[in-house]
Structures are given as C-alpha cells and as structure tokens.
Amino acid sequence: MSNFDDASALLMVVKLKTKALIIGPYTSSQQRLFDRVFLLREREQLTFEAIAKLLSKSGTRSVKGCLLAAEHVFSIYKKGKLRMERLTLKVEPELVDLRFE
C-alpha cells in the first residue's frame, strides 16, 4: 500500500517567473545584421554613427530595406544583446506549496 492510495486530491502549485520563455527567433538576415553590428561595436569599438556609415557604404540595409542610421544601429545592438542574455539565462523552476489531501 502506498501513501497515494488514501489521497483523494493532489494540489500542486508551480510558480515560474522568467524572461527566458520569450525567445522569438531571428531570421538569418536579422542574425547576420546583429552579428555584424555586435562585432563592430564590441571588437572594433566603433560608434553607432560610424557603424551606420560603414554599413551604408557597403550597401547593407535594414531587414525592411531601409538605410541604416545611428538610431537603427543602436536599436539593433541593444535589442540583440537583450536577446542574447535571455537565451543564455538559466531557468530554475521552483515547486511551492505541494500538498496531498
């Protein structure tokens, strides 16, 4: 006879709070653009204005086909870094208030 034979109900409350569940995949062109901006900013230490000029000179446009300005480059960089952090986040689920009735 197990402890579960007399149980008439099982109440389990699981609380999970994380931003890691919101992943939202990048297209290959979005990923390539972010990778390029990220490397130019992190490795080459270029300003967003300099990155925008460099990318525009090479004919690179936004995913929607627009010319890239410093504001666009900053947005790509900022949102891409947040996405990287979210994807590498470790999720630790926690069981709270587990009861057998």
Phi, psi and omega in degrees: 000128179262169178293344183274348182295328182268352183284132178259344180207154177234124179246121180230126178247122178245122177251123181227118181232112182200153174267354184291342181284339181266094187262307180058095186292144172274147170285168181296324179290323176296317181295317178299317180296315178298315180302318180294313179298316182299314180295318179295325180282312186282313185277313184272348179058037179279153175285166179294325177296315180295321178296316179299316180296316180298314180292320179295320179297325180276000178088007180285133178238170178293171180299330179271003176092009181273156171294146183268126173254171181303323180296321178294316181298317178299316180296317178300315181295310184297311182292325178294320178294319177298320179295318178300317179297318180297320183288336181261002180292137176268126181263126179242093178294150182228126175276129182234134173060061178269119183224148172248131181240000000 
